[in-house]
Amino acid sequence: MPPQRILVTGAAGLVGAMLRTRLARPDRVLRLLDIQPPAAAGPGERVELRTAAITDPEAVQQACDGVDAVIHLAGRSREHTWEEILSTNVDGTRNLLEAARKAGVPRVILASSNHATGFLPVAGAGEAGFPDDAPPCPDTYYGFSKAAMEALGSLYHSRFGMDVICLRIGACTARPNDERDLSIWLSPDDAGRLFEACLTTPSPGFRVVWGVSRNTRRLFSPNGAEQIGYHPRDDAEEHAAEVVPNRPGAERDYLGASFTTLPLGEPD
């Protein structure tokens, strides 16, 4: 049986680098795509390296050919100009989904963000936490682009039957940085567990799932994650003594915190 081949876009970024080792399997090849050349393969590492922009439809089509699933991480990860957000995050996602459709890729995992819902009032989380399908209420052009990504994923599932899982990722960093992160942190190891669950869960259809660790101060329902077989193990509370206060001016009343007051369209 040929190895499973997974395309990872944005593979040279922070989350892509975390997943590169954590998704490695003897029967799996990771096809790593980024506008910046991904690091060279290590000894025995089963990877295929591609250098291209997500905004290049032909290159994205070539990258999708012959793969079994796509993890889409590429795009701007902070606020930027309207033109850049549209080009990279929205048009780039459409390029990816269209290429996957033409190549017959059955499953796509889209890296959305908690900022797609950044204007949710924190007080509304309640004891159960925000549900996975909480309606979009973006806090920035960046957050809008993630809501648009989710809508495109829904469209491609409904039109073409593609399995699409949108992950509303919190703060995916080596350690939580500030007080807000204690509620939304996704550890590197849990990120590996989350994406592995997305790759292996049977027939997910279209889903939106929160991408966070097992945090004591969680704001999110774990139901959607549990349904796809994701069982996080890490807790940001273990690092509570090390975090710094939230940035001055951070709006703690909303999920998006300081993103809710960033100037729209100004690179952050």
N, C-alpha and C positions, 0 to 999 in steps of 0.2 A: 504494500500500500504506500503511495507517495506521501511525503510529509505534509502536514497541514501548513499552509502558507498564509501568514497574517500581514497585511499592510498596516504600518503605523505611520501616519502623517504627523509632521511636527516632531519627528523622532529625536532631534537634537536639542529640544527644549527641556525644561525642568522635569515635567511629568514623563515625557518620552524617555529621558535618561533613566528615570526610576524604573520604568516598566521594562526596559531592555533586558535587564538581568532577571527580573522577577517573572517574566512571561516566557523565559527560555525553557524549552522542553526538548528531549531527545528526538521526538517525532514532529518537531515544529520548526519552520523557517520564518524568521521575522524579516519582512521587506521594509527597510527603514528609509523614509522619504523626508527630506527637509530642504529648505532653501539654503541652509548652511550645511556643508558636507558633514554627515554623521561621522563619529569616531570610527577608525578602522576596526575591523573585526579582531577580537582577541583569539587566543589559541582555542580551537575547537568550537568557536562560536558560530552558530548557523544563522547567518544574516546575509541579506542582499542590500547593498547601499545604493540609494538613488538621490541625486541632487537636483531639485526642481522646485518651482513655486507652485503653491496650490492654485494660483490664478492662471496657470498654464493648462488649458483643457487637454491638449494633446499629451503632455507629459503625465498628467493625472490619469488619463485613459490607459497609457502604457503601464503605469504603476498598478492599476487595478486588474489588469489582465492576468488570469491564472491564480487569483487569490481566493481564499475561502471565507475571509472576513476582513473588515476594515475597522481600525481604531483611528478616529479622526480627531487629532489634537492640534492641527495646524491652525494658525490665525493669530491675530492680535489678542493679547491676554490682559490688556489694560485699556483705559480710555484713549481714544485717538480721534483724528478728524473724521467727519462723516464720510468723506470720499474713501478714506483708507479702510474704515470699518466695513463699508458696503463692499468694496472690492475684495478684501481679504477674508472677512468673516462670513459675509452673506453669499456673494458670488462664488467664493472659494468653496463653501459648503455645497452649493448647488452643483459646481463642477464635479465635486467628489461623488455626490449622490448620483448624478447622471452617468458618470463614468462607471460607477459600481453597477448601475442598472444595465448598461450596455454590455458589461463584462459578465453579467449573471451572478454577481456576488450576492449570496443570500442574506448576509448579516452585516450591519454597520452599527458601530458604537460611536455616538457623538458626544464630545466633551462639551457639555453645556456648563452653566455656572449658577451659583446662588444669586448672582447679580441679575439674572433673568427675573428674579422675584425680589429685587432689592428694596422695594417700597412696601413690603409686607411689614406691618407693625410687629415688633418682637413680642409684645404682650399678647398677640393673637395666637401664639404657638400653643399655649395651654399645656396641660400635662401630657397629652398625646403627641404633641409636636405637629409641625406643619405637615399636611399630607403630601405625598409625592406629586400629586396632580394639582397642587396649589396653582391658581391661575397666574399667568405672567403679569408682573408689574415692574418693569425694568427701571434701573436707577441711572442709567447712562446710555449713550449710544452703544457702548460695549455690551451692556446688559440687554439692550434691544436686539443686538445681533444674535445673542444666545437664544432669546425668545423666538427670533426668526429661524434659527437653526432647528429648534424643536418643531416649529410648524412645518418646515421643509421635510423633516424626518417623518412627521405624520402623513404628509402628502405622499411621499414615496412609498410608505407602507400601504396606504389606502389604495393608491393607483396600481402599484406593481407587486404587492404582497411581500415586500422586503421586510425582514425583521430589523427593527430599529430600536435601539435603547439609547435614550438621552440621559446623561449623568449630570445632575446639577451639583457640580463639585464645589466643596467649600475651600478651605485653605490647605492646599496640598504642598507641604513643605517638610523639611527634615524634622523640624520641631515647631510647635506653635510659637508665634512671635509676640503677640499682644493679648490683652484680655479677651478681645472678640474671638480670637482663634480658639479659645478654650471651648467654644460652642460649635465651631464649624470645621475644626481640623480634620484632615484626612492624612493619616501617616503614610509614608512610602510603602510599608509592608501591606497595610490595608488597601492601598491603591492597587497593588498587585493582586490581592484577593478579589477586589471589586471587579477589575477588568477580566480576570480569569472566570469569574462567575458569569459575566456578560458573554464571554466566548462559549461557555459550555452549557448554559441553561437551555433546556429544550423549548423550541417554538415560543419565544417571548412575545411575538407580535410587535406592537408599538408600545413602548413604556417610557415613562419619565421616572427616574429614581434619584434620590438624594445620594451624593457621594461624600460620606463623612465617616469618621471612625466612631467607636463605641464610647462617646464622650459623656462624662457625668452630667455636664451642663448642656446636653443636646437640645436643639430646637426643632428637630426633625423626626418624623415618624420613621421607625425602622421597617415598616411593613413591606414596602416595595422592594427593598434590598433583600429581605428574607425570602420573598417570593421567587427571586432569581438565584437563591443559594449563596448570597453574600452574608458572611458572618464575621464582622470586624472584631478585632481583639484588642486594639490599642485605645488608650484613653488619654486625652490631652491633659487631664487633671494631674497626671504624673509629673507634668512639667509646669504646674501652676506657679510654683515658687520662682521660676526662672523668667516668666514673661514680663514684658514692659507694659505700662499703662497704654490705653488706646491713644492714638494720635490726637493732639489738640483739635477741637472742632468736630471730632467724629460724632455722628448722630446715632447714639446708641438706641434710640427708639425704633429704628428700622433695621431690617436684616442687612441691608447694604451698607450700613454705618457711614463712613466718610465718603463712599461713592455717591451718596444721595446729595452731597453738596459740592462735588467736583464740578468745575466749569465744563459744560457740554462741549465736546469736540476739541478740547485742548489735550494734547498728549500728556499722559500722567507718568 
